[in-house]
Amino acid sequence: MSQYWSDLVHTLQPYVPGEQPRHVELTKLNTNENPYPPSPRVRAVLDDAAVDALRLYPDPDSGALKAALAARAGLAPENVFIGNGSDDVLALAFMAFFKQPEPLRFPDLTYGFYPVYCKLFGIASRIVPLNAAFEVDPADYVAESGPIVLPNPNAPTGRALPLEQLERLLAANRERVVLIDEAYVDFGAASAVALLAEHPQLLVVQTFSKSRSLAGLRVGFAYGSAELIAGLERVKDSFNSYPLDRLAQAGALAALEDEDYFRDCIARVMATREWTVAELTRRGFAVLPSQTNFVLARVPNGRARALFEQLREVGVLVRYFDRPRLHEHLRISIGTDAEMRRLVEEIDRLLD
C-alpha cells in the first residue's frame, strides 16, 4: 500500500490471470490459449516493410480490418468496433453503457474481470447465481431491469445457451444494453450476431485470441447497432485514439482471410476436447458439457487443489479456483493431442 494511491486504488482487487511460466518445457493447459500457431499468412505480412512502417501512427479506425469483419458478418462497417483485445472492448463498453442507476447483472461463476470493472468504474452490480447444473437460466434475468453482461459460452463452466434462449432473454430486456461476450463462440456455440437485426440493444464482443491463435497480438472487436458502436467510439477517442498498432491490424486481417486454416484448427481442438472429456470421464471426473477450448471437471473425491498442485510439480499447469462452487473442480485448457495424453498419463499416476 502507498500513501500516494487514491482511495479507489486501495480498495481494488485486480483480476488475476492464469500463470504465464518462463519455463517453456511445461505443459501449459491453464490459460485457454490455442495450441496451434496462427495462420501462415500472419507470418507473411509481418515482414520488413511492416516493421519499417512502425515509425508511423496506425489507422485509428482500423478501417481495413473493420471492413473485413463487417463483410464476414453481413454487416456494415459502422456496426463494428475494434479494440486492444476483448478486455479493452469490454472495459470501454462498461464505461459507455453500464454507468447508470440500475445495477449490472451477470452470473456468479463467470469471467473474473466483470466485478473488477464494476469496482474500477463505480458500477453497481447484481450477481445472478447459475443453476445447479452450472447453467445460465434466462428466466433469472426477466423479473428485474438493468443492463446485462453474459459470456456465451460461459467461462469457466464452458456451457453455452442456444440462440432461442438468448432471444428470450433479449425480448425481456429491450430497454437496456445486453452484452454477450463470445470469446469462445467459435468452438461449437451459435453466435448472437444473428440476432442483431431485431435487437438494437445487443452488443456482441469477440476476440482473435482464442480461435485464431493471436492472443499475443491483442485484437478484440464488437458487433452492434450503429448507435452502440458510436458510443464505444466516443469513449475510445476520449481515452486512446490508437488502440491497435500496425502489426496487430495487419496480422488480424491476414488471419481473418485464411478461413480454411481457421476451420481446420477449430476442428482439431474440438476433436481433442471430446477425446479429453471421454478419458477424464472414464477416470471418474464429472465433466461439464463444453463448447469452448477448455473443460471444467470435478475431480474424484473433490481432490482438485491437491491434484492441481501435484500436476504443477510434474510440469503440467491447469487452473484451480479457490472459491465456492468451484473448489472441487479444475479448468483444463485443450492442448495438442500429445499434451492431453500427457495430462491423462500424469493423472493416472497421481490418482493411482
C-alpha positions as CSV (number, residue, x, y, z in Angstrom):
1,M,0.0,0.0,0.0
2,S,1.1,3.5,-0.7
3,Q,0.3,7.0,0.6
4,Y,0.3,8.2,-3.0
5,W,-2.5,5.9,-4.1
6,S,-6.1,7.2,-4.4
7,D,-8.8,5.8,-2.2
8,L,-10.1,3.8,-5.1
9,V,-6.8,2.0,-5.8
10,H,-6.6,0.9,-2.1
11,T,-10.0,-0.8,-2.5
12,L,-9.3,-2.6,-5.8
13,Q,-8.9,-6.4,-6.1
14,P,-7.4,-6.8,-9.6
15,Y,-8.2,-9.7,-11.9
16,V,-5.6,-12.4,-11.6
17,P,-4.8,-14.1,-15.0
18,G,-3.5,-17.6,-15.3
19,E,0.1,-18.2,-14.6
20,Q,2.5,-17.4,-17.5
21,P,5.6,-19.5,-16.7
22,R,9.0,-18.8,-18.0
23,H,9.9,-22.4,-18.5
24,V,8.9,-23.5,-22.0
25,E,9.1,-27.2,-21.2
26,L,6.0,-27.0,-19.1
27,T,2.7,-28.4,-20.5
28,K,0.6,-25.3,-20.3
29,L,-3.1,-26.0,-20.0
30,N,-4.2,-23.1,-17.8
31,T,-4.9,-20.0,-19.9
32,N,-7.1,-21.3,-22.8
33,E,-4.6,-20.4,-25.5
34,N,-4.9,-22.1,-28.8
35,P,-2.3,-24.9,-29.0
36,Y,-1.7,-24.3,-32.7
37,P,0.2,-21.3,-34.3
38,P,-1.7,-18.6,-36.2
39,S,-2.3,-18.8,-40.0
40,P,0.9,-18.8,-42.0
41,R,-0.4,-15.7,-43.7
42,V,0.2,-13.8,-40.5
43,R,3.9,-14.5,-40.7
44,A,3.9,-13.4,-44.3
45,V,2.5,-9.9,-43.6
46,L,4.7,-9.2,-40.6
47,D,7.7,-8.5,-42.8
48,D,10.4,-5.8,-43.0
49,A,8.0,-3.4,-44.7
50,A,5.6,-3.7,-41.8
51,V,8.4,-3.1,-39.3
52,D,9.7,-0.1,-41.3
53,A,6.2,1.4,-41.1
54,L,6.1,1.3,-37.3
55,R,7.5,4.9,-37.3
56,L,4.0,6.0,-38.5
57,Y,0.9,6.0,-36.4
58,P,-1.6,3.2,-37.2
59,D,-5.0,3.8,-38.7
60,P,-7.0,4.9,-35.6
61,D,-10.2,3.4,-37.0
62,S,-8.6,0.0,-38.1
63,G,-10.6,0.6,-41.3
64,A,-9.4,-2.4,-43.4
65,L,-9.9,-4.8,-40.5
66,K,-13.3,-3.3,-39.6
67,A,-14.5,-3.6,-43.3
68,A,-13.4,-7.3,-43.4
69,L,-15.1,-8.1,-40.2
70,A,-18.3,-6.4,-41.3
71,A,-18.3,-8.2,-44.6
72,R,-17.8,-11.6,-42.9
73,A,-20.8,-10.9,-40.6
74,G,-23.0,-9.4,-43.3
75,L,-23.0,-6.0,-41.6
76,A,-21.8,-2.5,-42.4
77,P,-18.5,-1.1,-41.0
78,E,-20.5,1.2,-38.7
79,N,-21.7,-1.9,-36.9
80,V,-18.1,-3.0,-36.0
81,F,-15.8,-1.7,-33.2
82,I,-12.1,-2.7,-32.9
83,G,-10.1,-2.7,-29.6
84,N,-6.9,-3.8,-28.0
85,G,-8.1,-7.3,-27.1
86,S,-11.7,-8.1,-26.0
87,D,-10.8,-6.9,-22.4
88,D,-10.3,-3.4,-23.8
89,V,-13.6,-3.6,-25.7
90,L,-15.3,-4.8,-22.5
91,A,-13.8,-2.0,-20.4
92,L,-15.0,0.6,-22.9
93,A,-18.4,-0.9,-23.0
94,F,-18.7,-0.9,-19.2
95,M,-17.9,2.9,-19.3
96,A,-20.2,3.6,-22.2
97,F,-23.3,1.7,-21.2
98,F,-23.2,0.4,-17.6
99,K,-22.6,3.5,-15.5
100,Q,-26.2,4.1,-14.6
101,P,-28.5,3.8,-11.6
102,E,-29.7,0.3,-12.3
103,P,-27.2,-2.5,-11.4
104,L,-25.4,-4.5,-14.0
105,R,-26.5,-8.2,-13.9
106,F,-24.1,-11.1,-14.5
107,P,-23.6,-14.7,-13.2
108,D,-21.9,-15.7,-10.0
109,L,-19.5,-18.0,-11.9
110,T,-18.2,-16.1,-14.8
111,Y,-15.3,-14.1,-16.2
112,G,-13.4,-12.5,-13.3
113,F,-13.0,-9.1,-15.0
114,Y,-16.7,-8.2,-14.7
115,P,-16.7,-7.5,-10.9
116,V,-13.2,-5.8,-11.3
117,Y,-14.5,-3.4,-13.9
118,C,-17.6,-2.7,-11.7
119,K,-15.4,-1.7,-8.8
120,L,-13.0,0.3,-11.0
121,F,-15.7,2.3,-12.8
122,G,-18.1,2.6,-9.8
123,I,-20.8,0.5,-11.4
124,A,-23.4,-1.2,-9.2
125,S,-23.9,-4.9,-9.8
126,R,-26.2,-7.7,-9.0
127,I,-24.9,-11.3,-9.1
128,V,-27.2,-13.9,-10.5
129,P,-26.3,-17.5,-9.5
130,L,-26.1,-20.2,-12.1
131,N,-28.4,-23.0,-11.5
132,A,-27.4,-26.4,-10.0
133,A,-26.2,-27.6,-13.4
134,F,-23.9,-24.5,-13.8
135,E,-26.2,-23.1,-16.5
136,V,-27.5,-19.6,-17.1
137,D,-31.3,-19.6,-16.8
138,P,-32.8,-16.7,-18.9
139,A,-35.8,-16.7,-16.6
140,D,-33.5,-15.3,-13.8
141,Y,-32.9,-12.2,-16.0
142,V,-36.6,-11.4,-16.6
143,A,-38.1,-10.1,-13.4
144,E,-35.8,-7.1,-12.8
145,S,-34.5,-4.4,-15.1
146,G,-30.9,-3.2,-15.7
147,P,-28.1,-4.0,-18.2
148,I,-26.7,-7.5,-18.6
149,V,-23.3,-8.9,-19.4
150,L,-23.2,-12.7,-20.2
151,P,-20.4,-14.8,-21.6
152,N,-21.7,-17.3,-24.1
153,P,-20.2,-19.8,-23.8
154,N,-19.6,-19.1,-20.2
155,A,-16.2,-19.2,-18.5
156,P,-15.1,-21.1,-16.5
157,T,-18.0,-23.5,-17.0
158,G,-17.8,-23.9,-20.8
159,R,-21.6,-24.1,-21.2
160,A,-23.5,-22.2,-23.9
161,L,-27.1,-21.0,-24.3
162,P,-28.7,-21.8,-27.7
163,L,-30.0,-18.8,-29.7
164,E,-33.6,-19.3,-28.8
165,Q,-32.8,-18.8,-25.1
166,L,-30.8,-15.7,-25.9
167,E,-33.7,-14.5,-28.0
168,R,-35.9,-14.9,-24.9
169,L,-33.5,-13.0,-22.7
170,L,-33.2,-10.2,-25.2
171,A,-37.0,-9.9,-25.7
172,A,-37.4,-9.4,-22.0
173,N,-34.7,-6.8,-21.8
174,R,-35.3,-4.3,-24.6
175,E,-34.6,-1.1,-22.7
176,R,-31.0,-1.7,-21.5
177,V,-27.8,-2.9,-23.2
178,V,-27.3,-6.7,-23.2
179,L,-23.6,-7.5,-23.8
180,I,-22.9,-11.1,-25.0
181,D,-19.2,-11.9,-24.5
182,E,-18.3,-14.5,-27.2
183,A,-14.6,-15.1,-26.6
184,Y,-15.1,-18.9,-27.1
185,V,-18.1,-19.0,-29.5
186,D,-16.1,-20.5,-32.4
187,F,-15.6,-23.8,-30.6
188,G,-19.2,-25.0,-31.1
189,A,-21.7,-22.4,-30.0
190,A,-24.0,-20.2,-32.0
191,S,-23.2,-16.5,-32.3
192,A,-25.7,-13.9,-31.2
193,V,-24.7,-11.8,-34.2
194,A,-27.7,-13.5,-35.9
195,L,-30.0,-11.6,-33.5
196,L,-28.6,-8.1,-34.1
197,A,-31.1,-7.0,-36.7
198,E,-34.0,-7.4,-34.3
199,H,-32.3,-6.2,-31.1
200,P,-30.6,-2.8,-31.2
201,Q,-29.7,-3.1,-27.5
202,L,-27.5,-6.1,-28.2
203,L,-23.7,-5.8,-28.3
204,V,-21.6,-8.9,-29.2
205,V,-17.9,-9.0,-28.2
206,Q,-15.4,-11.4,-29.8
207,T,-11.7,-11.9,-30.0
208,F,-8.8,-13.1,-32.1
209,S,-7.1,-14.5,-29.1
210,K,-8.6,-18.0,-28.9
211,S,-9.8,-19.4,-32.2
212,R,-7.4,-17.5,-34.4
213,S,-4.3,-18.1,-32.2
214,L,-3.5,-14.4,-31.8
215,A,-3.6,-13.9,-28.0
216,G,-0.2,-12.2,-28.3
217,L,-1.4,-9.5,-30.7
218,R,-4.3,-8.3,-28.6
219,V,-7.2,-7.8,-31.1
220,G,-10.8,-7.7,-29.9
221,F,-13.9,-6.4,-31.6
222,A,-17.7,-5.9,-31.2
223,Y,-20.7,-6.1,-33.4
224,G,-23.7,-3.9,-32.6
225,S,-26.1,-1.2,-33.8
226,A,-24.6,1.9,-35.2
227,E,-25.9,3.7,-32.1
228,L,-24.0,1.4,-29.7
229,I,-20.8,1.4,-31.8
230,A,-20.8,5.2,-31.9
231,G,-21.0,5.2,-28.1
232,L,-17.9,2.9,-27.9
233,E,-16.0,5.1,-30.4
234,R,-16.9,8.2,-28.4
235,V,-15.4,6.6,-25.2
236,K,-12.4,5.2,-27.1
237,D,-11.5,8.5,-28.6
238,S,-11.7,10.1,-25.2
239,F,-9.2,7.6,-23.8
240,N,-6.9,6.2,-26.6
241,S,-7.3,7.1,-30.2
242,Y,-4.8,4.4,-31.4
243,P,-5.7,1.2,-29.5
244,L,-4.5,-1.2,-32.3
245,D,-0.9,-1.0,-33.6
246,R,0.0,-1.6,-37.3
247,L,1.3,-5.1,-36.7
248,A,-1.9,-6.1,-34.9
249,Q,-4.1,-4.8,-37.6
250,A,-2.1,-6.5,-40.4
251,G,-1.8,-9.8,-38.5
252,A,-5.5,-9.9,-37.6
253,L,-6.5,-9.1,-41.2
254,A,-4.3,-11.9,-42.6
255,A,-5.7,-14.4,-40.1
256,L,-9.3,-13.4,-41.0
257,E,-8.6,-14.0,-44.6
258,D,-7.5,-17.6,-44.1
259,E,-10.8,-19.3,-43.4
260,D,-9.6,-22.8,-44.3
261,Y,-6.8,-22.7,-41.7
262,F,-9.2,-21.3,-39.1
263,R,-11.7,-24.1,-39.7
264,D,-9.1,-26.8,-39.5
265,C,-7.7,-25.6,-36.2
266,I,-11.1,-25.3,-34.7
267,A,-12.0,-28.9,-35.8
268,R,-8.7,-30.2,-34.3
269,V,-9.3,-28.5,-30.9
270,M,-12.9,-29.7,-30.8
271,A,-11.9,-33.3,-31.6
272,T,-9.2,-33.3,-28.9
273,R,-11.7,-31.8,-26.5
274,E,-14.1,-34.7,-27.0
275,W,-11.3,-37.2,-26.6
276,T,-10.3,-35.5,-23.3
277,V,-13.8,-35.5,-22.0
278,A,-14.1,-39.2,-22.7
279,E,-10.8,-40.0,-21.0
280,L,-11.5,-37.9,-17.9
281,T,-15.0,-39.3,-17.6
282,R,-13.6,-42.9,-17.6
283,R,-11.4,-41.9,-14.7
284,G,-14.3,-40.7,-12.6
285,F,-14.2,-37.0,-13.4
286,A,-17.6,-35.2,-13.8
287,V,-17.0,-33.0,-16.8
288,L,-19.5,-30.3,-17.8
289,P,-20.6,-30.1,-21.5
290,S,-18.2,-27.7,-23.2
291,Q,-18.5,-25.5,-26.3
292,T,-15.1,-23.9,-25.6
293,N,-11.4,-24.8,-25.9
294,F,-11.4,-25.9,-22.2
295,V,-13.3,-28.2,-19.9
296,L,-14.4,-27.8,-16.3
297,A,-14.0,-31.1,-14.5
298,R,-14.9,-32.1,-10.9
299,V,-12.0,-34.2,-9.6
300,P,-12.9,-37.5,-8.0
301,N,-13.4,-37.2,-4.2
302,G,-13.1,-33.4,-4.5
303,R,-9.3,-33.5,-4.6
304,A,-9.0,-30.6,-7.0
305,R,-6.5,-28.5,-5.1
306,A,-4.2,-31.5,-4.3
307,L,-4.3,-32.6,-8.0
308,F,-3.6,-29.1,-9.2
309,E,-0.5,-28.8,-7.0
310,Q,0.7,-32.3,-7.9
311,L,0.3,-31.7,-11.6
312,R,2.3,-28.5,-11.3
313,E,5.1,-30.3,-9.6
314,V,5.4,-32.6,-12.6
315,G,5.2,-29.7,-15.1
316,V,1.6,-29.7,-16.1
317,L,-0.3,-26.4,-15.5
318,V,-4.1,-26.3,-15.2
319,R,-6.4,-23.8,-13.5
320,Y,-7.7,-24.0,-9.9
321,F,-10.2,-21.6,-8.5
322,D,-10.3,-21.5,-4.7
323,R,-13.9,-20.2,-4.4
324,P,-17.3,-21.5,-3.5
325,R,-18.9,-23.9,-6.0
326,L,-15.6,-24.3,-8.0
327,H,-13.2,-25.6,-5.3
328,E,-13.7,-29.2,-6.3
329,H,-13.1,-28.5,-10.0
330,L,-10.2,-27.9,-12.4
331,R,-10.4,-25.9,-15.6
332,I,-8.3,-27.6,-18.2
333,S,-7.4,-25.9,-21.5
334,I,-7.4,-28.1,-24.6
335,G,-3.8,-28.5,-25.9
336,T,-2.4,-30.7,-28.6
337,D,-3.1,-34.4,-28.7
338,A,0.3,-35.1,-27.2
339,E,-0.2,-32.6,-24.4
340,M,-3.6,-34.1,-23.5
341,R,-2.2,-37.6,-23.5
342,R,0.5,-36.4,-21.1
343,L,-2.1,-34.9,-18.8
344,V,-4.1,-38.2,-18.7
345,E,-0.9,-40.2,-18.1
346,E,0.1,-38.0,-15.2
347,I,-3.5,-38.1,-13.7
348,D,-3.3,-41.9,-13.9
349,R,0.0,-41.9,-12.0
350,L,-1.1,-39.3,-9.4
351,L,-4.5,-40.7,-8.6
352,D,-3.4,-44.4,-8.6
